[in-house]
């Protein structure tokens, strides 16, 4: 089981439609992700290196055009 150590937070860019993910730091330095509308659902956990690779790819628009 992934142990998170901080509060889950939602992006300030999230709308009120409820289609959001929340992120929290884990005890091992990674991140845990959950569905904001079903907070009791299973977590998706990322190791530190995997989370950093995801953030780098997202910032470089590797997944497609940015909405910002």
C-alpha positions as CSV (number, residue, x, y, z in Angstrom):
1,X,0.0,0.0,0.0
2,X,1.3,3.4,-0.9
3,X,1.8,5.7,2.1
4,X,1.2,9.4,1.3
5,X,2.6,12.0,3.6
6,X,1.0,15.2,2.5
7,X,-2.5,16.4,1.7
8,X,-4.0,15.7,-1.7
9,X,-4.3,18.8,-3.8
10,X,-6.0,19.8,-7.0
11,X,-4.6,22.0,-9.7
12,X,-5.7,25.6,-9.6
13,X,-6.5,25.2,-13.3
14,X,-9.2,22.7,-12.4
15,X,-12.8,23.6,-13.2
16,X,-15.8,22.8,-11.0
17,X,-17.0,20.0,-13.3
18,X,-15.5,17.3,-11.1
19,X,-13.3,15.8,-13.8
20,X,-10.1,16.2,-11.8
21,X,-7.3,14.3,-10.3
22,X,-5.6,15.1,-6.9
23,X,-2.0,14.5,-6.2
24,X,-0.2,13.9,-2.9
25,X,3.5,13.2,-2.0
26,X,4.4,9.7,-0.9
27,X,6.7,8.6,1.9
28,X,9.3,7.4,-0.7
29,X,9.4,10.7,-2.6
30,X,6.9,9.8,-5.4
31,X,3.3,10.9,-5.9
32,X,-0.1,9.3,-5.4
33,X,-3.0,10.2,-7.7
34,X,-6.7,9.8,-7.0
35,X,-10.0,10.7,-8.6
36,X,-11.4,13.8,-6.9
37,X,-15.0,12.7,-7.3
38,X,-14.3,9.2,-5.8
39,X,-11.7,9.7,-3.1
40,X,-12.1,6.2,-1.8
41,X,-11.1,4.7,-5.1
42,X,-7.7,3.0,-5.5
43,X,-4.6,5.2,-5.8
44,X,-2.2,5.3,-8.7
45,X,1.3,5.5,-7.4
46,X,4.4,6.8,-9.2
47,X,8.0,6.3,-8.1
48,X,10.0,9.6,-7.9
49,X,11.8,9.1,-11.3
50,X,8.6,8.2,-13.1
51,X,6.7,11.2,-11.7
52,X,9.5,13.5,-12.8
53,X,9.6,12.0,-16.3
54,X,5.8,12.5,-16.5
55,X,6.0,16.2,-15.4
56,X,8.9,16.8,-17.9
57,X,6.9,15.2,-20.7
58,X,3.8,17.2,-19.9
59,X,5.6,20.5,-19.7
60,X,7.2,19.8,-23.1
61,X,3.8,19.0,-24.5
62,X,4.9,15.5,-25.4
63,X,1.3,14.3,-24.9
64,X,-0.2,16.8,-27.3
65,X,-1.1,20.4,-27.3
66,X,-1.2,22.2,-24.0
67,X,-4.6,23.7,-22.9
68,X,-2.9,26.6,-21.1
